[in-house]
Amino acid sequence: MHVVERELHGYKNRALPIRIDVETDDAPEAFTNPRFRISNRVEIQTLPPYSGGSGVLFDVDIASSDLDFDVGKYRWELIATHNGETVTLALGTFELEKEPTTAPA
């Protein structure tokens, strides 16, 4: 299995939808209990996987309250049960930044 995009980015306290594209020949039904983690800060149950992209797509809706931790770079991973074992399907880096502000006019 291979994830297409590994570098993810978000803003502190801003909701973020993410779609993770995992390159695989397995059907979506082969993956149960999928969860998205950012370091030890956040763990979110994903929406049910479905066919598309390079094999199977996983949609993750991160709430603004989930991104209420220190700005920085963290490891993220997508895990699921596959063939009776918990496996890492994808991983990479998640960069959390301060909310951008606009310059005064």
JOJONOR-V570317 format. One record per residue. N is the residue number from 0. RES is the residue in one letter. OMEGA is omega in whole degrees, -180 to 180 (none if undefined). Layout:
N;RES;OMEGA + N;RES;OMEGA
This chain:
0;M;-177 + 1;H;177 + 2;V;-176 + 3;V;-178 + 4;E;-176 + 5;R;-178 + 6;E;-180 + 7;L;-174 + 8;H;177 + 9;G;178 + 10;Y;-180 + 11;K;177 + 12;N;175 + 13;R;180 + 14;A;-175 + 15;L;171 + 16;P;179 + 17;I;173 + 18;R;179 + 19;I;-177 + 20;D;-179 + 21;V;178 + 22;E;-178 + 23;T;174 + 24;D;-180 + 25;D;177 + 26;A;179 + 27;P;-179 + 28;E;180 + 29;A;-177 + 30;F;179 + 31;T;178 + 32;N;180 + 33;P;-180 + 34;R;178 + 35;F;-179 + 36;R;168 + 37;I;-178 + 38;S;176 + 39;N;-175 + 40;R;-171 + 41;V;168 + 42;E;-174 + 43;I;173 + 44;Q;179 + 45;T;171 + 46;L;-178 + 47;P;179 + 48;P;179 + 49;Y;-179 + 50;S;177 + 51;G;179 + 52;G;-179 + 53;S;-179 + 54;G;-179 + 55;V;179 + 56;L;178 + 57;F;178 + 58;D;-180 + 59;V;175 + 60;D;-180 + 61;I;180 + 62;A;179 + 63;S;180 + 64;S;178 + 65;D;-177 + 66;L;177 + 67;D;175 + 68;F;-173 + 69;D;175 + 70;V;179 + 71;G;178 + 72;K;-177 + 73;Y;174 + 74;R;172 + 75;W;175 + 76;E;173 + 77;L;180 + 78;I;177 + 79;A;173 + 80;T;-179 + 81;H;-177 + 82;N;175 + 83;G;-179 + 84;E;173 + 85;T;-177 + 86;V;173 + 87;T;180 + 88;L;-177 + 89;A;176 + 90;L;180 + 91;G;-178 + 92;T;175 + 93;F;178 + 94;E;177 + 95;L;-178 + 96;E;174 + 97;K;176 + 98;E;-180 + 99;P;178 + 100;T;178 + 101;T;180 + 102;A;177 + 103;P;-179 + 104;A;none
